Amino acid sequence: MNNYVYTIGREFGSGGKDIGVALAKKLGVKCYDKELLAEAAKESGFCAEIFENHDEKPTSSFLYSLVMDTYSFGGYSTAPFLDMPLNHKVFLAQFDTIKKIAEKESCVIVGRCADYALADNPNCINIFVHADKDYRVNRVAKKLNLSANKARDMINKTDKQRASYYNYYTSKKWGDSRSYDLCLDSGRIGVDGCVDMILAYRDSMIKK
């Protein structure tokens, strides 16, 4: 059977990572989140701290066309790659790593524009997880032991950062239903409900 890859975009506090982990466990595959950074660091030869510091961070100097124009750079030691600013190198190294992972195994990938990197993969299912703001505030406040106001500020900042990163690198709109196969409200249906809907969608695709 061909590999199936599930990409999960998520609003902060919606439980997207929890859904990814639960889905991966049910399928018996790996869930890549921070683990993807380690893989990219190993592949590219950069230290892991560089990827941590640039993880889903937006940039104001990246030209969208550069992504596809230089994706065929031929390796991490060639002139086109070496001449790029560091944040470009980090994005392309992650882009390359996502493609390689998808080629070798079925898996779940959380965030990091994975849906864009795998746009040509017919066995990729792209999911976006969202939830009501109050639900997310309560969840983040409880999980991180924060006041409601601090949790709300963190949510607003992180969502803005993720949207800016995604919109810039993919030329699509973060959270827009047209960018995904499934958009799920985790506040209404819960983690298990989201996993069940993803699997039901996958099964319907297999039957076609």
Summary of the structure (lengths in Angstrom):
residues: 208
radius of gyration: 17.1
end to end distance: 14.8
largest distance: 50.1
contacts: 645
relative contact order: 0.21
helix: 59%
strand: 12%
